[in-house]
Amino acid sequence: MTAAREVPRLMQEFTRGSLTEYTPCRFTDGEDLAWALGVVYADFLRILRFTTATRAAPGFSSR
């Protein structure tokens, strides 16, 4: 599967997974907040690594 085809699936997993679990952010403990930020950021990075390849793909639209 090409990188461009991975993005929609990864975005769906991100939205249904960590983003839903950790937002809205209402943590009062700094450690809990740091953990949530780390999890969401790591999941986001899984998607971000494909953006350069996606932009280079023929027919890519940024809209």
N, C-alpha and C positions, 0 to 999 in steps of 0.2 A: 504494500500500500504506500502510495506517495505521501510526502509530508503534507501537501495541501489537503489531502483527503482525511488526514488525521485530525485537523483542527476542529471541525464541527463536533466530532465525537468527544474529543478532549474537553471542549467548552461545555458540552452537555454534562459530562461527568463532573466537571468543576462546579457547575451551577447546582447540580443535584447533590453534590457531595459536601466538600469542605465549606464552600461559600454559604450554602444553606445551613449547615451545622453551626458555623461560627459568626453568622451575622443575623440580626444586628448585634453589634459588639457591646455587651453590657457587663463586662468583667470588672470586678472590683479588686481582684488580686492581680498584681503585676506578673506573677509567674503564669497564671492562666492566660492573661492577655498575650504574653510573649509566646506561649505555646500556640495559641490560635493564630497569631500573625505568622508564625513560622510554618504552620501547616498550610494555610491559605497561600502564602508566598511560594512555597515549594510546589504546590499544585499548579499555581499560575506559571511558574518557570517551565513546567512540562509543556505548556502550550506555547509560551514565548519562544522557545527554541525553534519552533516551526515557522515563525513569522517571516524570517529572512528568506527561507526557502519558498514560502507561499507567495511573497511579493515578487519573487523571480519567476514564478510559474506563469506560463502563457495564459492570458485571459483573466488574470487577477484583477479584481475591482476593489478599491478601497471603500466603496460606498456601502 
